[in-house]
Amino acid sequence: MKKDAFHYPSTKPALWLVGLYALSRLCFYAAGVRFDLEPIATSWQILDPVLLRENLAESLFYMPGQPPLYNLVIGLVLKLGDDPLTLTIAFRTLYSALAIASVLLLYSLVRKLTDNAKLAFGVAALFMLTPALVLYEAIPYYTLMILALLGTIAWLFHLCMERFTFVRALAMFFAMAALIYTRSMFQWQWFVVLALFCGLVLPGYRKAVFAAAIVPLALVFALYGKNVMVTGHFATSDWMGMSLSKLTTLAIDKPERQRLVEAGELSDMALMDFPFNTPEAYADIFDDVAPTGITVLDQRRKSTGHVNYNHLAYADVSEQALEDAIASVRIHPEVYLRSMGTAWLMFMRPSSDYPFLKNNRAAIEPYSRAFSLLLAGQPEYPAEPEFDLETGQIGILIAIGYTLAVLYGLFILLRCLLRRRVSAVDATLIFLWLNIMYVSVIGNAFEVDENQRFRFSVNPFIAATLAVMAARALHWLRGRGRREQPERL
């Protein structure tokens, strides 16, 4: 009997993936990968651990720097105690669950889109084994939460396209609201555009779609309303001005900034070289902010000694930084365009090339180096990843794959517009494309330094799009080959 070249029980692919995940993670643990608890004390996005343990509800409600869901998760885990071993086990379990959920969601999505179990298994297994996933699941960032939420949203969308139910749509919109409550990149406009798209491709269920979106969208605007009450800013984070200044004001040469300050075009803050500076650097602004009695808004530094960027004064700092950034774009638009070009190049780096991953990355360096060369097409592997970008560190294959996925998604969108009809698969591909473009454009327009981490969250969408494109191309080639095959006499 002839053996299959690749065989696994067709009804049990999830168990195979879970088994492969467990085996691979044991190997990576043996290589030296350990869960890194250090960001609990040092990360800007994470509140003071003492507040998370002892004053969680008040701190989450008033914190203006970030949406609250990520810190809620961190805080609930920290309430288990302060024993490092207990926390490591708890965080490792949580992040492993998020990782395997993301892998299974990718498998299910590709299986549904291509009707090819082997291709879906291969894509999911390859993503599971990428150094980026191995490394991001070993650090308590919100990266894995975003990955799992985006995967859930896309999977639920396709289920709605296959067979619409109000419960599926409601679950999808609640997942979208949860994403906005997790990551400030995702805003109400993203929610509304995707809700309108759902209504467009599900015309027979339009009222039900919009009805399902009402409560989750109301929760989203409740978050904005809360921040208006706290800081006066209609936003899910009051850090945008400081982030944007890296691409605009601080990208201008220092002598030119000095000239613009003396001319009254920019504020004195423009002379600083670091946007997220210490309270001491903004002494005048901090001294003008009266204490509120709310610890998370009043403490200048956390109990760990690191800056508390949720201090209420940073809302004023960010507002001034935003005014300078807008003026800088008006005066020197070429600087902003050049900065965005740098951001797009960083977007194409391997996601594992991130400074805060370097210790675990060093533990699997031969493996990471091989993936960066063979899968990412990176000419120069940085043994010590830094924020500064060298041209040779761009992943050529990443850029090619991303470009193909974007162009194919655009092709599907235009084809459906011309034909004025859309299938469930094509609607899902357009849905993936919309999210890829949102993360790409918004992420690279407002941030520079961490762009490869932004792309990681939509890597499954890029992989799924490429898988469908490859499956359809192969089907077309096989059909063409049969048509061109000469008839036998």
TASULZI-V142859 format. One record per backbone hydrogen bond with DSSP energy under -1.0 kcal/mol. NH is the residue of the N-H (numbers start at 1). CO is the residue of the C=O. E is the energy in kcal/mol with one decimal. If there is no record, write none. Layout:
# TASULZI-V142859
nh->NH co->CO e->E
nh->NH co->CO e->E
This chain:
# TASULZI-V142859
nh->12 co->9 e->-1.8
nh->16 co->12 e->-1.6
nh->17 co->13 e->-2.5
nh->18 co->14 e->-2.7
nh->19 co->15 e->-2.6
nh->20 co->16 e->-2.6
nh->21 co->17 e->-2.6
nh->22 co->18 e->-2.6
nh->23 co->19 e->-2.4
nh->24 co->20 e->-2.7
nh->25 co->21 e->-2.5
nh->26 co->22 e->-1.7
nh->27 co->23 e->-1.8
nh->28 co->24 e->-2.4
nh->29 co->25 e->-2.2
nh->30 co->26 e->-2.2
nh->31 co->27 e->-1.5
nh->33 co->28 e->-2.4
nh->36 co->138 e->-2.8
nh->40 co->37 e->-1.7
nh->41 co->38 e->-1.8
nh->42 co->38 e->-1.5
nh->43 co->39 e->-2.3
nh->52 co->48 e->-2.2
nh->53 co->49 e->-1.8
nh->54 co->50 e->-2.6
nh->55 co->51 e->-2.6
nh->59 co->55 e->-1.9
nh->60 co->56 e->-2.5
nh->61 co->57 e->-2.1
nh->62 co->58 e->-2.1
nh->63 co->59 e->-1.8
nh->69 co->181 e->-2.3
nh->72 co->68 e->-1.9
nh->73 co->69 e->-2.1
nh->74 co->70 e->-2.3
nh->75 co->71 e->-2.9
nh->76 co->72 e->-2.4
nh->77 co->73 e->-1.8
nh->78 co->74 e->-2.5
nh->79 co->75 e->-1.5
nh->80 co->77 e->-1.9
nh->81 co->78 e->-1.8
nh->87 co->83 e->-2.4
nh->88 co->84 e->-2.6
nh->89 co->85 e->-2.4
nh->90 co->86 e->-2.4
nh->91 co->87 e->-3.0
nh->92 co->88 e->-2.6
nh->93 co->89 e->-2.2
nh->94 co->90 e->-2.3
nh->95 co->91 e->-2.9
nh->96 co->92 e->-2.0
nh->97 co->93 e->-2.1
nh->98 co->94 e->-2.0
nh->99 co->95 e->-2.1
nh->100 co->96 e->-2.8
nh->101 co->97 e->-2.1
nh->102 co->98 e->-1.9
nh->103 co->99 e->-2.0
nh->104 co->100 e->-2.6
nh->105 co->101 e->-2.4
nh->106 co->102 e->-2.0
nh->107 co->103 e->-2.4
nh->108 co->104 e->-2.7
nh->109 co->105 e->-2.4
nh->110 co->106 e->-2.6
nh->111 co->107 e->-2.6
nh->112 co->108 e->-2.2
nh->113 co->109 e->-2.3
nh->114 co->110 e->-2.3
nh->115 co->111 e->-2.2
nh->120 co->116 e->-2.3
nh->121 co->117 e->-2.6
nh->122 co->118 e->-2.4
nh->123 co->119 e->-2.6
nh->124 co->120 e->-2.4
nh->125 co->121 e->-2.7
nh->126 co->122 e->-2.4
nh->127 co->123 e->-2.2
nh->128 co->124 e->-2.3
nh->129 co->125 e->-1.6
nh->130 co->127 e->-1.1
nh->134 co->130 e->-1.8
nh->135 co->131 e->-2.4
nh->136 co->132 e->-2.9
nh->137 co->133 e->-1.7
nh->138 co->135 e->-1.3
nh->141 co->139 e->-2.2
nh->146 co->142 e->-2.3
nh->147 co->143 e->-2.2
nh->148 co->144 e->-2.4
nh->149 co->145 e->-2.4
nh->150 co->146 e->-2.8
nh->151 co->147 e->-2.1
nh->152 co->148 e->-2.2
nh->153 co->149 e->-2.5
nh->154 co->150 e->-2.4
nh->155 co->151 e->-2.2
nh->156 co->152 e->-2.6
nh->157 co->153 e->-2.2
nh->158 co->154 e->-2.2
nh->159 co->155 e->-1.9
nh->160 co->156 e->-2.2
nh->161 co->157 e->-1.9
nh->162 co->158 e->-2.3
nh->163 co->159 e->-2.8
nh->169 co->165 e->-2.0
nh->170 co->166 e->-2.7
nh->171 co->167 e->-2.6
nh->172 co->168 e->-2.2
nh->173 co->169 e->-2.4
nh->174 co->170 e->-2.3
nh->175 co->171 e->-2.1
nh->176 co->172 e->-2.0
nh->177 co->173 e->-2.3
nh->178 co->174 e->-2.4
nh->179 co->175 e->-1.7
nh->180 co->176 e->-1.8
nh->181 co->177 e->-2.0
nh->182 co->179 e->-1.1
nh->183 co->179 e->-2.6
nh->186 co->183 e->-1.3
nh->191 co->187 e->-1.5
nh->192 co->188 e->-2.6
nh->193 co->189 e->-2.6
nh->194 co->190 e->-2.1
nh->195 co->191 e->-2.3
nh->196 co->192 e->-2.7
nh->197 co->193 e->-2.2
nh->198 co->194 e->-2.3
nh->199 co->195 e->-2.1
nh->200 co->196 e->-2.0
nh->201 co->197 e->-2.3
nh->202 co->198 e->-1.1
nh->205 co->202 e->-1.8
nh->206 co->203 e->-1.0
nh->209 co->205 e->-2.6
nh->210 co->206 e->-2.4
nh->211 co->207 e->-2.2
nh->212 co->208 e->-2.2
nh->213 co->209 e->-1.2
nh->217 co->213 e->-2.3
nh->218 co->214 e->-2.3
nh->219 co->215 e->-2.1
nh->220 co->216 e->-1.7
nh->221 co->217 e->-2.4
nh->222 co->218 e->-1.7
nh->223 co->219 e->-1.4
nh->224 co->220 e->-1.5
nh->225 co->221 e->-2.7
nh->226 co->222 e->-2.3
nh->227 co->223 e->-1.9
nh->228 co->224 e->-2.0
nh->229 co->225 e->-1.9
nh->230 co->226 e->-1.8
nh->231 co->227 e->-3.1
nh->232 co->227 e->-1.1
nh->235 co->233 e->-1.7
nh->238 co->64 e->-1.1
nh->243 co->239 e->-2.2
nh->244 co->240 e->-3.1
nh->245 co->241 e->-1.6
nh->246 co->243 e->-1.1
nh->247 co->244 e->-1.1
nh->248 co->244 e->-1.0
nh->250 co->245 e->-2.4
nh->252 co->249 e->-1.5
nh->257 co->253 e->-2.2
nh->258 co->254 e->-2.5
nh->259 co->255 e->-2.0
nh->260 co->256 e->-2.3
nh->261 co->257 e->-2.4
nh->262 co->258 e->-2.3
nh->263 co->259 e->-1.7
nh->264 co->261 e->-1.3
nh->265 co->260 e->-2.4
nh->266 co->260 e->-1.2
nh->270 co->267 e->-1.6
nh->271 co->268 e->-1.8
nh->272 co->269 e->-1.8
nh->277 co->275 e->-1.3
nh->283 co->280 e->-1.1
nh->286 co->282 e->-2.6
nh->287 co->283 e->-2.6
nh->289 co->286 e->-1.1
nh->297 co->294 e->-1.1
nh->298 co->294 e->-1.4
nh->299 co->295 e->-2.7
nh->302 co->306 e->-3.4
nh->305 co->302 e->-2.3
nh->308 co->300 e->-2.3
nh->311 co->308 e->-1.6
nh->312 co->297 e->-2.3
nh->314 co->311 e->-1.8
nh->315 co->312 e->-1.4
nh->317 co->313 e->-2.1
nh->318 co->314 e->-2.7
nh->319 co->315 e->-1.7
nh->320 co->316 e->-2.3
nh->321 co->317 e->-2.5
nh->322 co->318 e->-2.3
nh->323 co->319 e->-1.9
nh->324 co->320 e->-2.3
nh->325 co->321 e->-2.3
nh->326 co->322 e->-2.5
nh->327 co->323 e->-2.1
nh->328 co->324 e->-2.5
nh->329 co->325 e->-2.2
nh->330 co->326 e->-1.9
nh->331 co->327 e->-2.3
nh->332 co->328 e->-3.3
nh->335 co->332 e->-1.1
nh->336 co->332 e->-1.1
nh->337 co->333 e->-2.2
nh->338 co->334 e->-2.2
nh->339 co->335 e->-2.3
nh->340 co->336 e->-2.5
nh->341 co->337 e->-1.9
nh->342 co->338 e->-2.0
nh->343 co->339 e->-2.4
nh->344 co->340 e->-2.4
nh->345 co->341 e->-1.9
nh->346 co->342 e->-2.5
nh->347 co->343 e->-1.9
nh->348 co->345 e->-1.0
nh->349 co->346 e->-1.8
nh->353 co->350 e->-2.0
nh->354 co->352 e->-2.1
nh->357 co->354 e->-2.5
nh->358 co->355 e->-1.6
nh->361 co->357 e->-2.6
nh->362 co->358 e->-2.2
nh->365 co->362 e->-1.2
nh->368 co->364 e->-3.3
nh->369 co->365 e->-3.3
nh->370 co->366 e->-2.0
nh->371 co->367 e->-2.2
nh->372 co->368 e->-2.4
nh->373 co->369 e->-1.7
nh->374 co->370 e->-3.0
nh->375 co->371 e->-2.1
nh->376 co->371 e->-1.9
nh->378 co->372 e->-3.1
nh->380 co->392 e->-2.5
nh->393 co->390 e->-2.1
nh->394 co->391 e->-1.5
nh->395 co->348 e->-2.0
nh->396 co->377 e->-1.9
nh->397 co->376 e->-1.3
nh->398 co->376 e->-1.6
nh->399 co->395 e->-2.5
nh->400 co->396 e->-2.2
nh->401 co->397 e->-2.9
nh->402 co->398 e->-2.8
nh->403 co->399 e->-2.4
nh->404 co->400 e->-2.6
nh->405 co->401 e->-2.3
nh->406 co->402 e->-2.6
nh->407 co->403 e->-2.7
nh->408 co->404 e->-2.6
nh->409 co->405 e->-2.4
nh->410 co->406 e->-2.2
nh->411 co->407 e->-2.4
nh->412 co->408 e->-2.5
nh->413 co->409 e->-2.2
nh->414 co->410 e->-2.6
nh->415 co->411 e->-2.6
nh->416 co->412 e->-2.3
nh->417 co->413 e->-2.0
nh->418 co->414 e->-2.3
nh->419 co->415 e->-2.3
nh->420 co->416 e->-1.7
nh->421 co->416 e->-1.0
nh->427 co->423 e->-2.6
nh->428 co->424 e->-1.9
nh->429 co->425 e->-2.3
nh->430 co->426 e->-2.3
nh->431 co->427 e->-2.2
nh->432 co->428 e->-2.6
nh->433 co->429 e->-2.3
nh->434 co->430 e->-2.6
nh->435 co->431 e->-1.6
nh->436 co->432 e->-2.5
nh->437 co->433 e->-2.7
nh->438 co->434 e->-2.1
nh->439 co->435 e->-2.4
nh->440 co->436 e->-2.3
nh->441 co->437 e->-3.0
nh->442 co->438 e->-2.4
nh->443 co->439 e->-1.6
nh->444 co->440 e->-2.0
nh->445 co->441 e->-1.0
nh->446 co->442 e->-1.3
nh->453 co->450 e->-1.0
nh->454 co->450 e->-1.1
nh->455 co->451 e->-1.9
nh->456 co->452 e->-1.3
nh->458 co->455 e->-1.4
nh->459 co->456 e->-1.0
nh->462 co->458 e->-2.3
nh->463 co->459 e->-2.9
nh->464 co->460 e->-2.5
nh->465 co->461 e->-2.2
nh->466 co->462 e->-2.4
nh->467 co->463 e->-2.2
nh->468 co->464 e->-2.1
nh->469 co->465 e->-2.4
nh->470 co->466 e->-2.6
nh->471 co->467 e->-2.6
nh->472 co->468 e->-2.6
nh->473 co->469 e->-2.3
nh->474 co->470 e->-2.5
nh->475 co->471 e->-2.2
nh->476 co->472 e->-2.4
nh->477 co->473 e->-2.4
nh->478 co->474 e->-2.4
nh->479 co->475 e->-2.2
nh->480 co->476 e->-2.5
nh->481 co->477 e->-2.4
nh->482 co->478 e->-2.0
nh->483 co->479 e->-1.9
nh->484 co->480 e->-2.1
